[in-house]
Amino acid sequence: MGNIRRNTAKNRTYQNAAPSISTDPLAAYEHLREQGPACPIRSVEGSLMWIVARYDGVRSVLGDARFANNPASVPGEHAPLLQVNAMRRLGLDEELIPYLTDTLLDSDGKDHSRLRRLVTPSFSARRVKELGPRIERITDDLIDALPEQGTAGVTDLLEHFAYPLPIHVIGELVGVPAVDRPAWLRWTHDLSFNQQALGQTLRPLVDYTYDLVRRRCAEPGEDVISDLIQARNADGDRLSERELVTMVLSLVIAGHDTTANFIANSIWALLTHPDQLALLRSDPGLMPQAVQELLRWCGPVLVSRMRYATEDVDLGWGTFQAGDAVTVALSGGNYDPRAFEDPGILDIARQHDVRGEAHVSFGAGPHYCLGATLARREAEIALSRLLDRHPALALAVPAEQLQWHAVSGMRKLAELPVRL
């Protein structure tokens, strides 16, 4: 198509066009997708960035190692540290910022490969399969308690089911003792929903994790922390203690919030599509396929982290200059009619011509979601058990009265009131 900078730089006002990214992100990304293969907008700080919202473009950017997650990976460039500046605006102490910005997701190249290689075995299909019976027990315990959690027959499934389930599962995998998980649940909840108290939340979480790592050094268990300690001691390129603590924090935070919101979104989607719910009830074997379609249709992550072109990049459909900031609209790709027939329709029996996942909700390329297998399995078990135990499950309010959190780049419910 030629150089996208020349062809689109004349129009810098996509962010001001209706619909708004902040109030109606799905419609906004659909609008941007049809404007061109890449559209320029302004960040909250006023810097120019590009949004790629077409399916093929999303996959090509995510799969191209020339786009880095860390702006420091751009030779000779000093790209704006948007994430760091956001932490500072929230009043987070400088010493705490690296625990949220120097993570596996913020690394590139050899450093990223080193860190990912150490933790990948803990999230393998074999490990997730072994964890399956424990996920089922945790799920059943939460469902058992649901009738006692309600008021006037109404229960918030987000608070009492979708949210606690992943923190117990990731806690089990990582090695957080069961007695400490309620505190972890409070901390991670505040990180997601009360960012104004970020510093007050993060400090005790960091301190606790250091203590937990040191306990596992003295008394290893069968968990991710112990595995990382063993790998650190056996690897010539050892993890520092801060890297290890940061890794544990990022695994818990990333493995909890998105999975919780995906489970809640999936329940909402099925309850508002009775034909699909009836089909799933009549053929429970569709559950793995249904989860893949739900990931496409109502995955909670709408856009990727920012990527930075480390050199001039020509992708055929357009070029980017070294230092360009690029984000991809995962929801734009998942709803692209070029890739999916009738993408706005939820169809749990949808067939695809591609091998593996057709959706891009877990990303693609080097930074493909580490916990994808675990998240899918949690959702399969959660939905199967809940629908089986509560065949009359229904929303307690009209769907249009449900409130959604206005969180940039995310689609997450404020609550999910149901009648069991």
Phi and psi in degrees as a GROMACS rama.xvg file:
@    title "Ramachandran Plot"
@    xaxis  label "Phi"
@    yaxis  label "Psi"
@TYPE xy
96.2367  -169.69  GLY-2
-79.761  118.116  ASN-3
-66.0716  -26.3538  ILE-4
-65.0139  -45.2011  ARG-5
-67.3195  -38.8915  ARG-6
-77.6231  -23.7042  ASN-7
-123.289  -7.98573  THR-8
-63.5228  -22.5284  ALA-9
-66.6684  -19.2383  LYS-10
-115.737  104.125  ASN-11
-106.539  15.4489  ARG-12
-115.724  24.0258  THR-13
-59.1465  -34.9824  TYR-14
-67.652  -19.812  GLN-15
-95.0466  -7.61035  ASN-16
-78.2018  145.846  ALA-17
-76.4326  144.134  ALA-18
-79.9487  165.731  PRO-19
-87.3745  139.211  SER-20
-62.2671  -35.2251  ILE-21
-75.8897  -31.5641  SER-22
-104.335  -25.4746  THR-23
-144.794  70.0566  ASP-24
-62.0178  -38.9992  PRO-25
-60.4738  -46.8109  LEU-26
-67.1066  -36.0495  ALA-27
-65.2845  -43.5637  ALA-28
-70.1379  -32.0342  TYR-29
-63.486  -41.6549  GLU-30
-62.2297  -46.8906  HIS-31
-64.2542  -37.6955  LEU-32
-59.2545  -36.2475  ARG-33
-87.1906  -5.63774  GLU-34
-79.8435  -28.3991  GLN-35
164.99  172.847  GLY-36
-66.9074  -24.9309  PRO-37
-149.018  135.996  ALA-38
-123.813  135.925  CYS-39
-85.0684  136.043  PRO-40
-137.897  172.313  ILE-41
-103.738  136.647  ARG-42
-73.0383  173.913  SER-43
-62.6015  -21.9454  VAL-44
-92.3138  -0.0128371  GLU-45
93.4012  -1.3405  GLY-46
-83.8009  151.861  SER-47
-77.9387  135.661  LEU-48
-141.772  163.704  MET-49
-115.854  141.074  TRP-50
-114.107  127.628  ILE-51
-108.97  121.792  VAL-52
-126.081  2.42532  ALA-53
-92.5301  145.659  ARG-54
-53.4999  -52.8967  TYR-55
-63.5576  -37.2426  ASP-56
-67.1804  -40.7897  GLY-57
-57.6106  -49.2486  VAL-58
-64.5091  -38.731  ARG-59
-69.9936  -38.7056  SER-60
-68.2033  -47.3061  VAL-61
-64.142  -31.0667  LEU-62
-89.6451  -1.85404  GLY-63
-100.233  115.636  ASP-64
-67.1349  -9.47533  ALA-65
-74.4744  -11.1105  ARG-66
-100.062  119.096  PHE-67
-103.709  151.55  ALA-68
-78.4952  -30.7097  ASN-69
-100.061  120.177  ASN-70
-60.8708  -22.4861  PRO-71
-68.0877  -13.0537  ALA-72
-77.9866  -8.67172  SER-73
-83.585  114.858  VAL-74
-60.368  128.731  PRO-75
71.1459  6.48549  GLY-76
-111.795  153.132  GLU-77
-126.153  71.0675  HIS-78
-61.8858  149.274  ALA-79
-61.4489  130.355  PRO-80
-84.0058  76.8042  LEU-81
-60.0379  -43.4306  LEU-82
-67.9034  -43.0798  GLN-83
-62.811  -44.2345  VAL-84
-63.847  -35.5527  ASN-85
-64.499  -40.4944  ALA-86
-63.188  -40.1319  MET-87
-65.6498  -39.36  ARG-88
-63.726  -26.7584  ARG-89
-84.3861  0.517183  LEU-90
81.1624  19.3443  GLY-91
-73.2411  134.264  LEU-92
-58.9345  141.779  ASP-93
-56.2881  -36.6931  GLU-94
-67.6965  -20.4888  GLU-95
-92.4001  -20.6917  LEU-96
-56.3782  -42.3927  ILE-97
-59.5355  -24.4971  PRO-98
-69.3752  -16.8706  TYR-99
-109.658  -14.0231  LEU-100
-118.191  -14.5105  THR-101
-109.31  54.3219  ASP-102
-103.763  -179.626  THR-103
-55.0473  -38.6695  LEU-104
-70.2016  -18.0906  LEU-105
-98.8091  5.03128  ASP-106
-104.545  160.022  SER-107
-139.057  164.766  ASP-108
58.2307  -136.255  GLY-109
-63.5032  -35.8268  LYS-110
-65.7224  -42.5281  ASP-111
-63.6257  -43.2782  HIS-112
-61.8812  -40.7515  SER-113
-62.3406  -48.1701  ARG-114
-67.7488  -41.8114  LEU-115
-68.1999  -37.0024  ARG-116
-61.2873  -33.3189  ARG-117
-70.8663  -32.1224  LEU-118
-105.362  -17  VAL-119
-55.2609  -42.9128  THR-120
-57.5271  -28.0378  PRO-121
-72.4643  -14.955  SER-122
-118.374  21.703  PHE-123
-68.6035  163.312  SER-124
-59.7856  -36.6622  ALA-125
-63.9191  -45.214  ARG-126
-64.7707  -40.4122  ARG-127
-65.7649  -39.949  VAL-128
-61.535  -42.0334  LYS-129
-63.6241  -31.9568  GLU-130
-79.2232  -14.0441  LEU-131
-50.388  -52.3795  GLY-132
-58.612  -35.5873  PRO-133
-69.4558  -38.637  ARG-134
-61.54  -40.4368  ILE-135
-63.2708  -41.5803  GLU-136
-66.4582  -42.5552  ARG-137
-62.0627  -43.5519  ILE-138
-61.3142  -46.8764  THR-139
-62.658  -39.5414  ASP-140
-62.3915  -41.5681  ASP-141
-67.4634  -39.8827  LEU-142
-67.0197  -38.5739  ILE-143
-56.916  -36.2983  ASP-144
-84.5898  -10.7708  ALA-145
-58.8162  -43.468  LEU-146
-58.7493  -29.4411  PRO-147
-81.5817  -13.4029  GLU-148
-88.4557  -13.1643  GLN-149
-83.7506  164.823  GLY-150
-127.972  123.421  THR-151
55.1914  37.6822  ALA-152
81.1948  3.27955  GLY-153
-111.898  130.224  VAL-154
-123.922  136.526  THR-155
-87.0196  104.146  ASP-156
-69.216  -24.1975  LEU-157
-66.9543  -49.4183  LEU-158
-70.8486  -39.5481  GLU-159
-103.091  -4.97815  HIS-160
-137.221  -64.2108  PHE-161
-63.0424  -36.6982  ALA-162
-78.7969  -47.7536  TYR-163
-70.98  -28.0324  PRO-164
-56.9621  -54.5929  LEU-165
-64.6819  -31.7636  PRO-166
-69.6863  -34.4978  ILE-167
-68.8318  -39.821  HIS-168
-68.6172  -49.0862  VAL-169
-68.1904  -31.8549  ILE-170
-64.1555  -40.7352  GLY-171
-61.3037  -43.9828  GLU-172
-70.1344  -43.6075  LEU-173
-75.462  -35.9174  VAL-174
114.464  24.8629  GLY-175
-82.5722  121.474  VAL-176
-56.6543  144.746  PRO-177
-56.4471  -35.7414  ALA-178
-65.9241  -23.0198  VAL-179
-94.4324  -7.11824  ASP-180
-69.4828  -32.0591  ARG-181
-58.2  -38.3778  PRO-182
-65.5472  -41.5949  ALA-183
-61.4404  -38.7273  TRP-184
-62.7492  -43.7554  LEU-185
-62.7033  -46.4205  ARG-186
-62.036  -48.3529  TRP-187
-68.2527  -33.5755  THR-188
-62.2797  -45.12  HIS-189
-66.2477  -35.8943  ASP-190
-61.6797  -32.2063  LEU-191
-84.7003  -38.551  SER-192
-118.212  -7.60081  PHE-193
-135.85  64.3022  ASN-194
-68.5297  -17.6846  GLN-195
-66.1301  -22.1923  GLN-196
-104.37  28.8637  ALA-197
-57.2263  -46.1923  LEU-198
-63.7917  -42.0939  GLY-199
-65.8172  -28.136  GLN-200
-84.4063  -44.1911  THR-201
-70.1872  -36.8162  LEU-202
-61.0404  -50.7177  ARG-203
-64.1997  -29.9685  PRO-204
-67.3012  -42.9725  LEU-205
-65.0395  -46.1433  VAL-206
-60.8069  -43.0979  ASP-207
-62.7982  -41.9462  TYR-208
-65.8845  -39.0967  THR-209
-58.9466  -44.0967  TYR-210
-63.765  -41.0943  ASP-211
-65.562  -41.0562  LEU-212
-61.4276  -43.2296  VAL-213
-67.333  -34.6212  ARG-214
-65.6466  -39.6294  ARG-215
-71.3227  -27.7417  ARG-216
-62.9915  -39.3873  CYS-217
-80.8757  -35.7804  ALA-218
-133.827  84.9053  GLU-219
-63.5698  152.361  PRO-220
-130.911  -168.725  GLY-221
-99.8205  76.2524  GLU-222
-153.214  172.754  ASP-223
-63.4463  -41.6289  VAL-224
-60.0581  -45.6987  ILE-225
-64.4373  -38.3117  SER-226
-63.0582  -42.3329  ASP-227
-66.2286  -38.7371  LEU-228
-63.261  -44.1873  ILE-229
-64.0935  -43.2013  GLN-230
-64.9027  -38.0442  ALA-231
-62.0129  -42.3074  ARG-232
-73.0177  -24.8354  ASN-233
-93.6663  -17.0577  ALA-234
-91.6679  134.267  ASP-235
-64.9781  -28.062  GLY-236
-102.44  78.1602  ASP-237
-70.0922  150.533  ARG-238
-73.6415  134.984  LEU-239
-74.4059  165.732  SER-240
-63.3992  -38.8339  GLU-241
-66.5653  -39.3308  ARG-242
-60.7979  -40.4172  GLU-243
-65.3338  -45.7462  LEU-244
-62.9682  -43.7442  VAL-245
-61.8686  -40.1547  THR-246
-61.3998  -46.5196  MET-247
-61.711  -45.2505  VAL-248
-60.8486  -45.2847  LEU-249
-67.388  -36.013  SER-250
-64.7378  -43.4558  LEU-251
-68.1934  -46.2476  VAL-252
-67.2612  -48.7768  ILE-253
-67.7826  -36.149  ALA-254
-80.1358  -4.67507  GLY-255
-107.073  -58.1319  HIS-256
-63.0028  -48.8211  ASP-257
-67.2246  -39.269  THR-258
-65.958  -42.4949  THR-259
-59.0461  -45.9593  ALA-260
-71.9311  -30.8276  ASN-261
-66.8981  -42.6095  PHE-262
-61.1027  -44.9939  ILE-263
-63.5822  -45.4138  ALA-264
-60.1894  -37.7439  ASN-265
-67.2289  -41.4595  SER-266
-62.3217  -45.7137  ILE-267
-57.7994  -45.1366  TRP-268
-62.544  -44.9983  ALA-269
-68.0465  -39.5382  LEU-270
-69.8412  -22.582  LEU-271
-98.5582  3.50475  THR-272
-131.175  75.2802  HIS-273
-58.738  -28.1061  PRO-274
-66.8167  -40.0248  ASP-275
-71.7103  -37.1116  GLN-276
-63.3276  -42.9477  LEU-277
-64.2868  -39.1274  ALA-278
-63.7992  -42.1658  LEU-279
-68.0202  -38.9304  LEU-280
-65.0591  -36.3853  ARG-281
-76.538  -22.4201  SER-282
-139.906  79.7448  ASP-283
-58.7779  -20.308  PRO-284
-64.9389  -13.1299  GLY-285
-77.8411  -5.2375  LEU-286
-55.7817  -49.2358  MET-287
-57.8246  -41.0971  PRO-288
-67.0593  -38.5874  GLN-289
-63.4012  -41.3417  ALA-290
-62.7277  -40.0148  VAL-291
-62.8472  -42.0809  GLN-292
-68.3009  -38.4738  GLU-293
-64.7654  -36.5339  LEU-294
-60.2052  -40.9266  LEU-295
-67.4487  -45.5765  ARG-296
-81.8823  -35.1498  TRP-297
-139.918  30.8848  CYS-298
-56.8634  142.914  GLY-299
-76.9222  -21.5287  PRO-300
-93.2432  114.236  VAL-301
-89.4521  -33.9936  LEU-302
-133.262  155.964  VAL-303
-80.8023  170.383  SER-304
-63.577  160.18  ARG-305
-66.0252  137.97  MET-306
-112.283  154.859  ARG-307
-128.421  128.214  TYR-308
-69.2228  119.912  ALA-309
-82.8464  -9.96414  THR-310
-158.334  173.495  GLU-311
-63.9051  129.995  ASP-312
-125.302  126.203  VAL-313
-110.714  113.404  ASP-314
-102.204  10.9438  LEU-315
89.4534  -53.6043  GLY-316
-86.6472  -2.12824  TRP-317
169.06  166.044  GLY-318
-122.366  151.384  THR-319
-124.126  146.84  PHE-320
-93.0952  151.379  GLN-321
-52.123  130.957  ALA-322
94.8577  -12.7336  GLY-323
-60.694  135.855  ASP-324
-91.6109  127.867  ALA-325
-132.412  132.486  VAL-326
-124.287  150.141  THR-327
-111.986  139.202  VAL-328
-88.9943  100.223  ALA-329
-60.0866  -40.6075  LEU-330
-66.8718  -33.6924  SER-331
-62.0414  -43.8863  GLY-332
-65.3664  -41.1285  GLY-333
-69.2298  -20.5774  ASN-334
-109.98  15.4013  TYR-335
-76.7168  118.411  ASP-336
-66.6654  -13.4086  PRO-337
-70.4018  -23.0268  ARG-338
-109.946  -28.1779  ALA-339
-131.145  131.112  PHE-340
-73.8782  131.594  GLU-341
46.9763  61.6334  ASP-342
-64.1914  -22.1719  PRO-343
-76.5968  -9.32185  GLY-344
-91.5669  130.176  ILE-345
-81.1119  117.789  LEU-346
-136.224  98.3198  ASP-347
-71.3535  -8.89287  ILE-348
-102.785  14.4672  ALA-349
-58.1178  136.371  ARG-350
-107.334  147.032  GLN-351
-127.671  152.974  HIS-352
-90.6879  -7.18254  ASP-353
-94.2451  154.653  VAL-354
-81.4819  143.942  ARG-355
76.5773  -154.146  GLY-356
-75.5065  132.868  GLU-357
-86.7109  -33.8007  ALA-358
-73.6947  168.838  HIS-359
-120.072  23.3428  VAL-360
-64.7592  -27.2115  SER-361
-95.64  9.70582  PHE-362
80.9967  -158.198  GLY-363
-166.002  165.747  ALA-364
76.5574  -156.246  GLY-365
-58.7735  -29.7718  PRO-366
-101.966  21.4142  HIS-367
-52.1386  140.266  TYR-368
-51.9979  120.327  CYS-369
-62.3518  -35.2608  LEU-370
-98.9122  21.7784  GLY-371
-59.0097  -45.3106  ALA-372
-62.3715  -41.6555  THR-373
-66.325  -43.8979  LEU-374
-62.0251  -43.0847  ALA-375
-62.2542  -43.4297  ARG-376
-66.6949  -40.5405  ARG-377
-59.3491  -44.8374  GLU-378
-65.1571  -42.0901  ALA-379
-59.2519  -46.2406  GLU-380
-69.0509  -45.1052  ILE-381
-59.6067  -48.2129  ALA-382
-68.7857  -43.1285  LEU-383
-60.525  -49.2277  SER-384
-65.4336  -43.7179  ARG-385
-65.3302  -46.3858  LEU-386
-67.6221  -33.4381  LEU-387
-69.7114  -41.8148  ASP-388
-77.5081  -25.6625  ARG-389
-131.04  77.233  HIS-390
-65.7221  -17.2101  PRO-391
-101.741  14.5141  ALA-392
-53.2584  133.627  LEU-393
-154.154  154.253  ALA-394
-62.7908  143.742  LEU-395
-90.8366  -8.8005  ALA-396
-136.027  158.645  VAL-397
-57.8177  143.75  PRO-398
-56.198  -35.6444  ALA-399
-70.347  -12.8634  GLU-400
-90.2266  -6.74785  GLN-401
-65.4714  141.954  LEU-402
-101.82  137.857  GLN-403
-113.793  139.551  TRP-404
-71.6988  135.672  HIS-405
-85.9485  72.6135  ALA-406
-109.105  123.929  VAL-407
-56.194  127.645  SER-408
77.8733  4.5261  GLY-409
-128.459  153.213  MET-410
-122.475  102.64  ARG-411
-142.099  135.453  LYS-412
-74.0324  149.646  LEU-413
-78.6565  -33.6792  ALA-414
-162.131  163.631  GLU-415
-135.502  79.5853  LEU-416
-74.7737  127.863  PRO-417
-135.574  163.41  VAL-418
-109.669  127.782  ARG-419
